[in-house]
Amino acid sequence: MRVTDTGRQTLILCGKSDIGMVREENQDSFCVQSAETPELEKSHGSLLVLADGMGGLARGGQASQIAVEEVCRVYYETSGDSETALVKAVERANAEIFEETQKMPGSQPMGSTLTAAAFVDGGAVVTQVGDSRAYHISPERGLEQLTRDHTLVQELADRGEIDPDSLHYLLNRNVLTRGLGLQERVDVDVVRVDDLTIGDT
Protein backbone atom coordinates (compact mmCIF):
# COMPACT_ATOMS: atom_id res chain seq x y z
CA MET A 1 0.00 0.00 0.00
CA ARG A 2 1.14 3.53 -0.76
CA VAL A 3 -0.25 6.77 0.61
CA THR A 4 0.53 9.79 -1.54
CA ASP A 5 -0.25 13.40 -0.64
CA THR A 6 -0.53 15.39 -3.87
CA GLY A 7 -1.28 18.69 -2.18
CA ARG A 8 -4.83 18.64 -3.58
CA GLN A 9 -5.76 15.23 -2.21
CA THR A 10 -4.45 12.17 -0.43
CA LEU A 11 -4.40 8.98 -2.49
CA ILE A 12 -4.39 5.54 -0.90
CA LEU A 13 -3.08 3.06 -3.47
CA CYS A 14 -3.04 -0.69 -2.95
CA GLY A 15 -3.37 -3.95 -4.87
CA LYS A 16 -4.35 -7.52 -4.15
CA SER A 17 -4.63 -10.60 -6.34
CA ASP A 18 -6.45 -13.89 -5.95
CA ILE A 19 -6.06 -17.05 -8.06
CA GLY A 20 -9.83 -17.58 -8.16
CA MET A 21 -11.63 -20.91 -8.40
CA VAL A 22 -10.82 -22.01 -11.97
CA ARG A 23 -7.08 -21.69 -12.68
CA GLU A 24 -4.24 -23.69 -11.16
CA GLU A 25 -1.78 -20.82 -11.61
CA ASN A 26 -2.24 -17.16 -10.70
CA GLN A 27 -1.21 -15.25 -13.83
CA ASP A 28 -1.96 -11.77 -12.43
CA SER A 29 0.69 -9.12 -11.98
CA PHE A 30 0.31 -5.60 -10.65
CA CYS A 31 2.28 -2.60 -9.48
CA VAL A 32 1.54 0.40 -7.30
CA GLN A 33 4.05 3.16 -7.96
CA SER A 34 4.53 6.80 -7.01
CA ALA A 35 6.76 9.38 -8.67
CA GLU A 36 10.22 9.68 -7.14
CA THR A 37 10.67 13.45 -7.57
CA PRO A 38 8.37 16.48 -7.13
CA GLU A 39 8.74 17.22 -10.86
CA LEU A 40 7.59 13.74 -11.85
CA GLU A 41 4.80 13.89 -9.28
CA LYS A 42 3.47 17.02 -10.94
CA SER A 43 3.62 15.66 -14.51
CA HIS A 44 3.07 11.90 -14.00
CA GLY A 45 1.58 11.45 -10.51
CA SER A 46 0.97 7.95 -9.16
CA LEU A 47 0.40 4.78 -11.16
CA LEU A 48 -1.64 1.59 -10.75
CA VAL A 49 -1.14 -1.22 -13.27
CA LEU A 50 -2.93 -4.57 -13.45
CA ALA A 51 -2.22 -7.32 -15.99
CA ASP A 52 -3.87 -10.73 -16.27
CA GLY A 53 -2.04 -13.34 -18.32
CA MET A 54 -4.14 -15.04 -20.96
CA GLY A 55 -4.69 -18.48 -19.48
CA GLY A 56 -5.38 -20.18 -22.80
CA LEU A 57 -1.90 -19.28 -24.07
CA ALA A 58 1.54 -20.41 -22.98
CA ARG A 59 3.35 -18.38 -20.32
CA GLY A 60 0.51 -16.02 -19.45
CA GLY A 61 2.11 -15.24 -16.10
CA GLN A 62 5.34 -14.23 -17.79
CA ALA A 63 3.43 -12.02 -20.21
CA SER A 64 1.60 -10.21 -17.42
CA GLN A 65 4.84 -9.67 -15.50
CA ILE A 66 6.57 -8.20 -18.58
CA ALA A 67 3.55 -5.96 -19.17
CA VAL A 68 3.53 -4.52 -15.66
CA GLU A 69 7.30 -4.04 -15.47
CA GLU A 70 7.47 -2.30 -18.86
CA VAL A 71 4.54 0.03 -18.19
CA CYS A 72 5.89 1.08 -14.80
CA ARG A 73 9.38 1.68 -16.20
CA VAL A 74 8.51 3.36 -19.50
CA TYR A 75 5.74 5.57 -18.08
CA TYR A 76 8.07 7.41 -15.73
CA GLU A 77 10.87 7.57 -18.33
CA THR A 78 8.63 9.17 -21.00
CA SER A 79 8.38 12.96 -21.08
CA GLY A 80 5.24 14.85 -21.99
CA ASP A 81 1.73 14.64 -20.58
CA SER A 82 0.54 11.64 -18.59
CA GLU A 83 -1.85 10.36 -21.26
CA THR A 84 0.82 10.27 -23.98
CA ALA A 85 3.33 8.68 -21.60
CA LEU A 86 0.88 6.00 -20.49
CA VAL A 87 -0.17 5.06 -24.02
CA LYS A 88 3.49 4.84 -25.08
CA ALA A 89 4.25 2.66 -22.06
CA VAL A 90 1.43 0.24 -22.93
CA GLU A 91 2.52 0.12 -26.58
CA ARG A 92 6.09 -0.64 -25.46
CA ALA A 93 4.84 -3.43 -23.18
CA ASN A 94 2.97 -4.93 -26.14
CA ALA A 95 6.08 -4.81 -28.30
CA GLU A 96 8.23 -6.38 -25.57
CA ILE A 97 5.84 -9.34 -25.13
CA PHE A 98 5.56 -9.78 -28.90
CA GLU A 99 9.36 -9.73 -29.28
CA GLU A 100 9.74 -12.26 -26.46
CA THR A 101 7.29 -14.56 -28.24
CA GLN A 102 9.34 -14.42 -31.44
CA LYS A 103 12.42 -15.72 -29.59
CA MET A 104 10.69 -18.93 -28.56
CA PRO A 105 10.82 -22.11 -30.68
CA GLY A 106 7.69 -22.34 -32.81
CA SER A 107 6.75 -18.77 -31.82
CA GLN A 108 4.13 -19.97 -29.35
CA PRO A 109 2.03 -16.88 -28.59
CA MET A 110 1.71 -15.44 -25.11
CA GLY A 111 -0.49 -12.57 -24.12
CA SER A 112 -1.97 -10.51 -21.34
CA THR A 113 -4.72 -8.04 -20.64
CA LEU A 114 -3.71 -4.72 -19.10
CA THR A 115 -5.49 -1.90 -17.33
CA ALA A 116 -3.53 1.05 -15.94
CA ALA A 117 -4.51 4.27 -14.21
CA ALA A 118 -2.32 7.33 -13.71
CA PHE A 119 -3.52 9.77 -11.05
CA VAL A 120 -2.39 13.30 -11.87
CA ASP A 121 -3.59 16.73 -10.77
CA GLY A 122 -6.87 15.63 -9.21
CA GLY A 123 -7.93 13.35 -12.07
CA ALA A 124 -7.04 10.05 -13.67
CA VAL A 125 -6.06 8.70 -17.06
CA VAL A 126 -7.08 5.06 -17.58
CA THR A 127 -5.78 2.83 -20.38
CA GLN A 128 -7.00 -0.64 -21.30
CA VAL A 129 -6.27 -3.56 -23.59
CA GLY A 130 -8.39 -6.69 -23.02
CA ASP A 131 -11.13 -7.25 -20.46
CA SER A 132 -9.65 -6.37 -17.07
CA ARG A 133 -12.13 -3.65 -16.25
CA ALA A 134 -11.72 -0.33 -14.47
CA TYR A 135 -14.58 1.10 -12.43
CA HIS A 136 -15.16 4.47 -10.77
CA ILE A 137 -17.13 4.40 -7.54
CA SER A 138 -18.42 7.80 -6.49
CA PRO A 139 -20.54 8.67 -3.43
CA GLU A 140 -22.67 10.84 -5.71
CA ARG A 141 -22.98 8.71 -8.88
CA GLY A 142 -22.43 5.20 -7.56
CA LEU A 143 -20.71 2.50 -9.66
CA GLU A 144 -19.65 3.35 -13.21
CA GLN A 145 -17.76 1.03 -15.59
CA LEU A 146 -15.06 3.13 -17.26
CA THR A 147 -13.62 0.66 -19.75
CA ARG A 148 -15.11 -1.42 -22.55
CA ASP A 149 -14.25 -5.12 -22.84
CA HIS A 150 -12.30 -6.18 -25.91
CA THR A 151 -14.19 -9.44 -26.28
CA LEU A 152 -16.05 -11.15 -29.09
CA VAL A 153 -19.33 -11.02 -27.16
CA GLN A 154 -18.95 -7.27 -26.48
CA GLU A 155 -18.18 -6.49 -30.12
CA LEU A 156 -21.16 -8.53 -31.35
CA ALA A 157 -23.38 -6.80 -28.78
CA ASP A 158 -22.10 -3.37 -29.85
CA ARG A 159 -23.13 -4.18 -33.42
CA GLY A 160 -26.57 -5.31 -32.23
CA GLU A 161 -26.03 -8.87 -33.42
CA ILE A 162 -26.57 -10.55 -30.04
CA ASP A 163 -28.09 -9.98 -26.64
CA PRO A 164 -25.01 -9.90 -24.37
CA ASP A 165 -27.02 -11.27 -21.44
CA SER A 166 -28.12 -14.35 -23.38
CA LEU A 167 -27.18 -17.57 -21.58
CA HIS A 168 -25.96 -18.95 -24.91
CA TYR A 169 -23.08 -16.46 -24.97
CA LEU A 170 -22.01 -16.64 -21.33
CA LEU A 171 -19.57 -19.49 -22.00
CA ASN A 172 -17.77 -17.46 -24.68
CA ARG A 173 -17.77 -14.18 -22.78
CA ASN A 174 -13.98 -14.22 -22.26
CA VAL A 175 -12.91 -14.75 -25.88
CA LEU A 176 -10.62 -11.73 -26.36
CA THR A 177 -10.37 -9.71 -29.56
CA ARG A 178 -7.47 -7.61 -28.30
CA GLY A 179 -4.59 -8.34 -25.93
CA LEU A 180 -0.96 -7.43 -25.33
CA GLY A 181 1.64 -9.42 -27.24
CA LEU A 182 -0.69 -10.97 -29.82
CA GLN A 183 0.35 -8.64 -32.64
CA GLU A 184 3.26 -6.31 -33.28
CA ARG A 185 1.07 -3.25 -32.65
CA VAL A 186 -1.96 -2.76 -30.45
CA ASP A 187 -4.72 -0.16 -30.13
CA VAL A 188 -4.94 1.26 -26.60
CA ASP A 189 -8.23 2.59 -25.22
CA VAL A 190 -7.99 5.76 -23.11
CA VAL A 191 -10.56 7.11 -20.65
CA ARG A 192 -10.17 10.32 -18.63
CA VAL A 193 -11.74 10.93 -15.24
CA ASP A 194 -11.63 14.60 -14.23
CA ASP A 195 -12.12 16.09 -10.79
CA LEU A 196 -11.88 13.09 -8.50
CA THR A 197 -13.30 14.00 -5.10
CA ILE A 198 -13.00 12.81 -1.50
CA GLY A 199 -14.42 9.31 -1.13
CA ASP A 200 -14.00 8.29 -4.78
CA THR A 201 -12.62 4.82 -5.50
Residue pairs with C-beta under 8 A, 6 or more apart in sequence:
1 12
1 13
1 14
1 32
2 11
2 12
2 13
2 14
2 32
2 33
2 34
2 46
3 10
3 11
3 12
3 13
4 10
4 11
4 13
4 34
4 41
4 46
4 119
5 11
6 41
6 45
6 46
6 119
6 121
6 122
8 121
8 122
9 122
9 196
9 198
11 46
11 119
13 32
13 34
13 46
13 48
13 119
14 32
15 30
15 31
15 32
15 48
15 50
17 26
17 28
17 29
17 30
18 26
19 25
19 26
20 26
23 55
25 55
25 60
25 61
26 61
27 52
27 53
27 54
27 55
27 60
27 61
27 63
27 64
27 112
28 50
28 51
28 52
28 53
28 64
29 50
29 51
29 53
29 61
29 64
29 65
29 67
29 68
29 112
30 48
30 49
30 50
30 51
30 68
31 47
31 48
31 49
31 68
31 69
31 71
31 72
32 46
32 47
32 48
33 46
33 47
33 48
33 49
33 72
33 76
34 41
34 46
34 47
35 41
35 44
35 45
35 46
35 76
36 76
40 76
42 121
43 79
43 81
43 82
43 120
44 75
44 76
44 82
44 85
44 118
44 120
45 82
45 118
45 119
45 120
45 121
46 118
46 119
47 71
47 72
47 75
47 76
47 116
47 117
47 118
47 119
48 116
48 117
48 119
49 67
49 68
49 71
49 72
49 114
49 115
49 116
50 68
50 114
50 115
50 116
50 132
51 63
51 64
51 65
51 67
51 68
51 112
51 113
51 114
51 115
51 132
51 180
52 60
52 64
52 112
52 113
52 130
52 132
53 59
53 60
53 61
53 62
53 63
53 64
53 110
53 111
53 112
54 60
54 63
54 110
54 111
54 112
54 113
54 176
54 179
57 63
57 108
57 109
57 110
57 111
58 108
58 109
58 110
59 108
59 110
60 110
60 111
60 112
62 100
62 110
63 97
63 100
63 110
63 111
63 112
63 180
63 181
64 112
64 113
64 114
66 93
66 96
66 97
66 100
66 112
66 181
67 93
67 94
67 97
67 112
67 114
67 180
67 181
68 93
68 114
70 89
70 92
70 93
70 96
71 86
71 89
71 90
71 92
71 93
71 114
71 116
72 89
73 89
74 85
74 88
74 89
74 92
74 93
75 85
75 86
75 88
75 89
75 116
75 118
76 85
78 84
78 85
78 88
78 89
79 85
82 118
82 120
82 125
83 118
83 125
83 190
83 192
85 118
86 116
86 118
86 125
86 127
86 190
87 127
87 188
87 190
89 116
90 114
90 116
90 127
90 129
90 180
90 186
90 188
91 185
91 186
91 188
93 114
93 180
94 129
94 180
94 181
94 183
94 185
94 186
95 184
95 185
97 110
97 111
97 112
97 180
97 181
98 181
98 182
98 183
98 184
100 110
100 181
101 107
101 108
101 109
101 110
101 181
109 181
109 182
110 181
111 176
111 179
111 180
111 181
111 182
112 130
112 179
112 180
112 181
113 128
113 129
113 130
113 131
113 132
113 176
113 179
113 180
114 127
114 128
114 129
114 130
114 132
114 180
115 126
115 127
115 128
115 129
115 130
115 132
115 133
115 134
115 147
116 126
116 127
116 128
117 124
117 125
117 126
117 127
117 134
118 124
118 125
119 196
122 194
122 195
122 196
123 192
123 193
123 194
123 195
123 196
124 192
124 193
124 196
125 190
125 191
125 192
125 193
126 134
126 146
126 147
126 190
126 191
126 192
126 193
127 188
127 189
127 190
127 191
128 134
128 147
128 148
128 150
128 188
128 189
128 191
129 150
129 178
129 179
129 180
129 186
129 187
129 188
129 189
130 149
130 150
130 176
130 178
130 179
130 180
131 149
131 150
131 151
131 154
131 174
131 176
133 145
133 146
133 147
133 149
134 145
134 146
134 147
134 191
135 143
135 144
135 145
135 146
136 143
136 144
136 146
136 193
136 200
136 201
137 143
137 144
137 200
137 201
138 144
138 197
138 199
138 200
139 197
139 199
139 200
140 197
146 191
146 193
147 189
147 191
148 154
148 189
150 176
150 177
150 178
150 179
150 189
151 173
151 174
151 175
151 176
151 177
152 172
152 175
152 176
152 177
153 162
153 164
153 169
153 172
153 173
153 175
154 164
155 177
156 162
156 164
156 169
157 163
157 164
162 169
163 169
178 186
178 187
179 186
180 186
